[in-house]
Structures are given as C-alpha cells and as structure tokens.
Amino acid sequence: PSVGTISSAGLYTAPSSILTSQTVTVTAQGVADPTKSASATISLSPPTGTFTYYVDSVNGSDSNPGTLAEPWKTIAKVNATTLAPGQSVAFKAGGTWREQLTVPASGSAGNPITFTSYGVGAQPIITGANVVSSWTPVAKTGPPSGTVYQATVTTQPYVVIYNGTRLQQDSGAGSSTALNTWDWSSNTLYLNVGGNPAGTVEAGQRNVAVLVNGKAYITVQGLTLAGANQADLYATGNANYLFVLNNTLTNSGTSAWKSALMLDGVSNGLIMGNTVSHSYQGIELSGYGSATTNNNDVRANTLSYLDADGIGVTPAGGTGPQNNIIEYNDCSYVMQFVDDGACIHTFNTGAGNIIRYNRTYRSGTGTTKSAGIMLDSDGGTMAPTTVYGNVVYLNNNGCIDVGAGAGDLIYNNTCYHNNEQSYNAGELNTFSPATAVTFENNIVCPSSGKYAVVTYLATGFTFDYNLYCSGGAAEPFYNNYNSTRYAYVGWQALISGDSHSINGSDPLFVDAGAGNFALQLGFSAIGAGHYIPGVSTAN
C-alpha cells in the first residue's frame, strides 16, 4: 500500500504515525532489464502506551521523527498526524506558534489524547494573532492633533495587542483614532499609541487558536491560548469528555463569539484551574452539554469590549445546558456596557445546574451593570438551578438576580454591598416572570441606604431564615409591582412569611474590607439557619 514515501534515490521512509499495524512491500525494478525485480517487506506498528510527540518552535523540524531529541517544529505537522488514544503532543515551554491547532483524532475512555507542554519556562503560546510591522505615519484627521500609524493587514482583526496589552477599538475612526486605540478599514490597520509603535503589535488573524470539533476524550493542559478573533478554545460537535486544565486564555473574542473558552454541546467536560482574562466573555457552556467548571480565575478589566459575562451557561435552543456544576471559581471585574451582565450568568438553561462556593466581586462600575450571579433560567417543569455557598460582594447590580426562573433555590450565600454604584438594585432581586424562588439562610448586607431585597410580585416567593444586616435603608425591602418600600414588618405582611429571619443585626464578619466574610465565633446567628439536606454541612 501507499504508506510512507520513497525518495528519488530509492530510500523508503515510514510515516510518523499510523493507527493500525500493517505490512508494506517495497519493490525495486531493474533499469537495464525491467524483467528483473526484487522486493522487501516492512512491518509497521503504531506507537503504544503513553507515547509523546514533541514540538519546538525554534529548534524543531517537521522532517524529524518528533522525539524529544528530534522534535517537530509546526502545528501544521501536528494537525496532519493521526494520533492514537493515549498519545500526547508536548509543546516546548517558551515557544510561540502562530497557527491554529485543529485536534486531528479522538482518544478513548482512560486513554485521552493530550496536548500539553514540556521543559522549563513560560507556558507555550498558541495564538490567533500575527505580528504586524512596516508602520507608516498618517496625519490625524480629528482632534487632538497628532500622528496615527498604519500598516497593511488584509484580514480584518477583532483583537489588537500592543506589548502584551489588548487595546480598545475606536470603531470607524480611521486616521482619527484616539490615543491607545486602533481601527481597521479597507485592508489597513490604524494604531495610535502616541508615536511610532516601538514594540510588538499583534493583530487577530485566525478565528480560533485551538479547535476541538467532534473529537472526544481530549485533554488540553498547561498552555497559553491567546489572540483569537473569536474563541481561544472552541469545542463543538459532541467533543465529549474534554478536559481543559491549568491553561491561560486571554485577549480574544468579539460580540459574535464572546467567549475565550467556549464549549458548545460538550458533555462530561471539566474546566479546571484556568486563568481567563481580557476577553469579550470568559467561559461559556452552551448547547445540550454538561460540564464541571471549578477553581478557575476569571477576570477582566474596564475596557468597553468586555460586554458580557465572566462564566455563562447559555442555550443553543430547546432545553439548553443541563447538569453543569460551577464551583470554587473566582470571578471579578466583569464590565457590562450594553445590557445586564454578571460574573456568573445562566440563560434559558435546562435541568440540574448548580452554582456553588464561588467568589464573585467588583464587577460593574459607574454606569456599567454587572451582578454577582444572574439567573435568566427557563426552569418551567424542569429541575431548577440551585445556588448556594457563594460569597458575592462589591458588584454594582445586585448579589443574586433571578430574572425568568421557576423554582430556583438560593441558599446560604453571603451578599455584601452589591449595589453601591448608580444602579439601585437590591442584594437579592426577582424580576418578572420569575416565580416560586426560595431564598433561605442567606446573609444579606446592603450598603447604606440601599435595598436588601427587590421583588416584582408580592407572592410566589419564599424568603425565610435569612440575616438582613444593619446599615441598610430604614425600609430595605422594595416591591416593583406597586413601587412601594417596606420596613421588615410590612415586608413580612406583604409576602405572608419570612418569620424566622433575623433583621437589623451586624453579621460580625472577620474582615469584610479585606474580603474575609467568615463569621466571628460567638455570633448569635451562627446555627440559627434552616437545615437543608444536601446543602447544609451540619445539623
């Protein structure tokens, strides 16, 4: 069979990898007498066990066998190699690849295909951006006066990075681009950094850095994925049992594809230990999949391209994602400039999603609107979303907002000063058509003059066994339906309940200013909550 290559000198070279064992016959035919020939057979076997291919962007060569001593050079070589279950591809630390990694094959249960790093140094980088050079000056057409620099870039970028920092786009401005912004028009990239770009300028040229399309049992671990116009890592097509571990994902995304890490219809995924930053959105779980997302650090900053959520669970239609667990994550500095956003945001989800033990803080500022946790769930007859054990503080659009859920369960969360900015939300908020939401065992501490609870209807909710702190408004409960504020007694009468809550008491946090919301020993509210099976840790 035609497996491998034969050079003009007659040298047979086997392929770098095969999936199954096979025998190749090589025949030499006489030139002087074509009737004379001889043959030899070569037995080929796939690598077994935990065989690893190595890739070095500086000292490798694609003609090498891919061993540690003789590594490959390019991702194109990786994409063209048929990997077998249990095999790995390791990229050398400190290297950079400006190519898209397209996972070529699936692993199997207990034998995933792994993409990782080797050596000492910074995580290897796979980026969707290319370096831009050959800048020429052009006079600014708008105030203030100055000089903008331009370069030819034929593929429209959605991400531009200058010396490692993502710049904001000054869309449609052309040569009037404001300081520390960029614009692109008619194959020309405009950049204003206050002078001739004296460092590295990178512009997004590929939509995705790593694509996992229909390949299952894949592990991506210990890499930096950056600079993609859409998603740093995009998984779709039943890419089940995908493990994304201890990576850095940064500087990606547009309003069309918002997430640095996007799993669409991936079941039994695990997203753990990643740092996700400076992207249009952090992590998105969509479609009909399920994943556990834990111990990730999702952060952003105040540039206006951060226009959505830190961790989002959203549908692709129908019943949406089910049985996702979002736990032990840190999410901060998520800015929403167009509509309501949140550090953790569910939208039209399916059954059995759990949000627990996360810390969400300092999202939204000024006129931006970002809550700590927002549920726009489509619960209906399906199992509700359960939210418990989260610490949520200093977000400006509420602690926990429930916008369209039915039967969501909100237990044992700590809410502190989540409405200090211009938007006057409560710590706990329900909006039409949310119904049958239960709030129990929550510590609710609004900032001075703000609301503890804002609801849309007077009935259909259960509030009980909560602690409403002192320091809020004299009437810290507000009903949007009749535009009326209530003191605690009036609030109890309105909802015909909340009889076991504690009102007006200081929770005695160890150090709220430093983000330590443990309760000081001896506080009377300790042990005063309601025991909830599966949530409470003691009777």
Buried (B, 14 or more C-beta within 10 A) or exposed (E): EEEBEEEEEEEEEBEBBBEEEEEBEBEEEEEEEEEEEEEEEEEBEBBEEEBBBBBBBEEBBBEBBBEEEBBBBBBBBBBEBEBBBBBBBBBBBBBBBBBBBBBBBBBEEEBBBBBBBBBEEEBBBBBBBBEBEEBEEBEBEBEEEBEBBBBEBEEBBBBBBBEEBBBBBBEEBBBBBBEBBBBBBEEBBBBBBEEEBEEEBBBBBBBBBBBBBEBBBBBBBBBBBBBBBBBBBBBBBBBBBBBBBBBBBBBBBBEEBBBBBBBBBBBBBBBBBBBBBBBBBBBBBBBBBBBBBBBBBBBBBEBEBBBBBBBBBBBBEEBBBBBBBBBBBBBBBBBBBEEBBBBBBBBBBBBBBBBBBBBBBBBBBEEBBBBBBBBBBBBBEBBBBBBBBBBBBBBBBBBBBBBBBBBBBBBBBBBBBBBBBEBBBBBBBBBEEBBBBBBBBBBBBBBEEBBBBBBBBBEBBBBBBBBBBEBBBEBBBBBBEEEEBBBBEEBBEBBEBBEEBBBEBEBBBEEBEEBEBEBEEEBEBEEBBBEBEEBBEEE
